Amino acid sequence: MTTPALTHEHQEAIKQQEALCNEIARAEEEKCHLLYHVKPYLESRYLVAVGNNRLELLRIQTTVFRLKLKLEKIQAAINRDDDVNEDLIDELIELEMQEHLKQLKKEAEILNAASMFINLEKLTEEEIKEIKLLYYKLAKQLHPDIYPGDINRAALWLKLSEAYSLNDLEAMRALAAVAELSLKSEDLITGVEQLKKKNEQLAAYFSKLIQKLQEIKVMFPFTISEYIEDQGWVNNENNETLNAISACMDEKATLEKMIQQLLNNEQ
């Protein structure tokens, strides 16, 4: 039995769907590349370049905040005509400082992680190219907007996203092998009207994906991508932070002097 020839309209709908799937796969690969590889690299380069001074500024700001709390509590005790118990005040302040100390610890850990990331062994150009090609190929086979409701593909899609985020080439090769063996190569939809409807959905998703890419590219740290290798720009960033550190040190000295004067007056 001869299969009826497809109409021109049907053929065009199929071509449009193939083109949309290709564009979605390319855009998804670009988005994931930006978020999983370019973003952490830029953040790490920035932190390694200016992070030590930023961390020192945060340490001093934390100290200044502690001193302000102490000054307020001492002054409050004096205003109430209470005895100033410095040890008790220090204990209360430490309780209030817990969130700030956690943030300081977190920032120190982030800086350490950035240093480690920069020093990680990098993939070769050939390996990077293979990862990008594998992601593009698998995105067309697994993307949930291309195959909605397909549980097996959705599970593999999640594994693909994780493997790509980790630059795990071996895992991606394995996923490609699994997809080759377990997934049927089938037409997504055969009816022309269904094809048109599906194409409208894919086009809408692709439009949102492009908009998301545009939003990502104007966010930090992508906004510093053209500056981070410029030592002059890095020096300016560090000089601004050093100036802020100097101002905080002056404020710290002033607060310490004020606290000591209050304590001396109470003796």
C-alpha positions in Angstrom: 0.0 0.0 0.0 1.5 3.4 -1.1 1.7 6.1 1.6 -0.1 9.2 0.4 2.2 12.1 -0.5 2.3 14.9 2.1 0.8 18.2 1.0 3.0 21.3 0.7 1.4 22.7 3.8 2.2 19.5 5.7 5.8 19.5 4.5 6.3 23.2 5.5 4.9 22.5 9.0 7.3 19.6 9.4 10.2 21.8 8.3 9.1 24.6 10.6 9.0 22.1 13.6 12.5 20.8 12.8 13.8 24.3 12.6 12.2 25.3 15.9 13.6 22.2 17.6 17.0 23.1 16.3 16.8 26.7 17.5 15.4 25.7 20.9 18.3 23.2 21.3 20.9 25.9 20.4 19.3 28.5 22.7 19.1 26.0 25.6 22.8 25.1 25.1 23.7 28.8 25.1 21.6 29.5 28.2 23.1 26.6 30.1 26.6 27.5 29.0 26.2 31.0 30.3 24.7 29.9 33.6 26.8 26.8 34.4 30.1 27.7 32.9 30.6 31.4 32.0 28.8 32.7 35.2 30.8 30.7 37.7 34.0 31.5 35.9 33.4 35.3 35.8 32.3 35.3 39.5 35.4 33.3 40.5 37.7 35.6 38.4 36.0 38.7 40.0 36.3 37.2 43.5 39.9 36.2 43.1 40.7 39.7 41.7 38.9 41.8 44.4 37.6 39.3 46.9 40.3 39.6 49.6 39.7 43.3 49.9 35.9 42.8 49.8 36.1 40.2 52.5 38.3 42.5 54.7 35.8 45.3 54.2 33.0 43.0 55.3 35.0 42.0 58.4 35.5 45.6 59.4 31.9 46.5 58.7 30.9 43.6 61.0 33.2 45.0 63.7 31.7 48.4 63.2 28.2 47.0 63.5 29.2 45.3 66.7 30.6 48.5 68.2 27.5 50.4 67.3 25.4 47.8 69.1 27.7 48.1 72.1 27.5 51.9 72.1 23.7 51.8 72.0 23.4 49.3 74.8 25.9 51.2 77.0 24.1 54.5 76.4 20.7 52.8 77.0 21.9 51.5 80.4 23.2 54.9 81.3 19.9 56.5 80.3 18.1 54.1 82.6 20.6 54.8 85.5 21.5 51.1 85.4 25.0 49.7 86.1 26.9 49.1 82.9 27.8 45.4 82.9 30.2 45.2 79.9 30.5 41.4 80.0 26.7 41.0 79.9 26.4 43.5 77.1 29.1 41.7 75.1 27.2 38.4 75.5 24.0 39.9 74.3 25.7 41.5 71.4 27.2 38.1 70.3 23.7 36.6 70.2 22.5 39.5 68.0 25.6 39.2 65.8 25.0 35.5 64.8 23.5 36.3 61.4 26.3 38.7 60.5 28.9 36.2 61.6 27.2 33.5 59.5 27.3 35.9 56.5 31.0 36.6 57.1 31.8 32.9 57.2 29.7 32.3 54.1 31.6 35.0 52.2 34.9 33.5 53.3 33.8 30.1 52.0 32.7 31.6 48.7 36.1 33.2 48.2 37.8 30.0 49.0 35.6 28.1 46.6 36.3 30.7 43.9 40.1 30.2 44.3 39.6 26.5 44.0 37.4 26.8 40.9 39.9 28.9 39.1 42.6 26.3 39.8 40.5 23.3 38.7 41.8 21.3 35.8 40.1 22.6 32.7 38.7 20.5 29.8 40.4 20.6 26.4 38.9 22.5 23.5 38.0 19.2 21.9 36.2 18.1 25.1 34.3 21.4 25.4 33.2 21.1 21.7 32.0 17.5 22.3 30.0 18.5 25.4 28.3 21.4 23.5 27.5 19.1 20.6 26.2 16.3 22.9 24.0 18.8 24.7 22.6 20.2 21.5 21.9 16.7 20.2 20.3 15.5 23.4 18.2 18.6 23.9 16.4 17.9 20.6 15.8 14.3 21.8 14.8 15.1 25.4 13.5 18.6 25.9 10.2 18.6 27.8 8.7 21.3 25.6 9.4 19.2 22.5 8.2 16.0 24.1 5.7 17.0 26.8 4.4 14.3 29.1 7.2 11.8 28.2 8.4 10.6 31.6 11.4 8.7 30.3 12.7 11.7 28.4 12.0 14.1 31.3 14.1 11.9 33.6 17.0 11.9 31.1 16.6 15.6 30.7 17.2 16.2 34.4 20.3 14.0 34.2 21.5 15.9 31.2 21.2 19.2 32.9 23.2 18.0 35.9 25.9 16.4 33.8 26.3 19.6 31.7 26.5 21.8 34.8 29.3 19.6 36.1 31.1 19.4 32.8 30.8 15.7 33.1 31.7 14.5 29.6 31.6 10.8 30.5 28.0 11.1 31.9 26.9 12.9 28.8 28.4 10.3 26.6 26.5 7.7 28.6 23.2 9.6 28.3 23.7 9.8 24.6 24.2 6.0 24.5 21.1 5.5 26.6 19.0 7.8 24.4 20.2 6.1 21.3 19.2 2.6 22.6 16.0 3.4 24.5 14.3 6.2 22.7 12.3 5.7 19.5 13.0 8.0 16.6 9.4 9.1 16.0 7.5 11.9 14.4 6.3 14.2 17.1 2.9 14.8 15.6 1.6 13.7 12.2 -1.6 15.7 11.6 -1.1 19.0 9.9 -3.3 20.9 12.2 -1.7 19.3 15.2 1.7 20.2 13.8 0.7 23.8 13.4 -0.6 24.0 17.0 2.6 22.4 18.3 4.7 24.8 16.2 2.8 27.7 17.8 3.6 26.3 21.3 7.3 25.8 20.4 7.5 29.2 18.9 6.1 30.8 22.0 8.6 28.8 24.2 11.5 29.8 21.9 10.5 33.5 22.2 10.5 33.3 26.0 13.8 31.5 25.9 15.4 34.2 23.8 14.0 36.8 26.2 15.5 34.9 29.1 18.9 34.9 27.3 18.7 38.6 26.8 17.9 39.2 30.5 20.8 36.9 31.6 23.4 38.8 29.5 22.7 42.1 31.2 23.0 40.7 34.7 26.1 40.5 36.9 28.6 39.0 36.3 28.1 39.1 32.6 28.2 42.9 32.7 31.9 42.7 33.7 33.0 40.1 31.2 34.8 42.8 29.1 36.5 44.3 32.1 37.6 41.5 34.3 40.8 40.9 32.3 41.6 44.6 32.4 44.1 45.2 35.2 43.4 48.9 35.3 39.7 48.2 35.9 40.5 45.6 38.6 42.9 48.2 40.3 40.1 50.8 40.3 37.7 48.2 41.9 40.3 47.4 44.6 41.0 51.1 45.2 37.3 51.8 45.8 37.2 49.0 48.3 40.4 50.1 50.0 38.9 53.6 50.4 35.8 52.1 51.9 38.0 50.1 54.3 39.9 53.2 55.3 36.6 55.0 56.0 35.4 52.0 58.1 38.6 52.0 60.1 38.1 55.6 60.9 34.5 54.9 62.0 35.8 51.9 64.1 38.3 54.1 65.9 35.7 56.8 66.6 33.2 54.3 68.0 35.9 52.7 70.2 36.8 56.1 71.6 33.2 56.9 72.3 32.6 53.6 74.1 35.7 54.1 76.2 34.7 57.6 77.2 31.3 56.3 78.3 32.8 53.5 80.3 35.3 55.9 81.9 32.5 58.3 82.9 30.7 55.4 84.6 33.7 54.4 86.7 
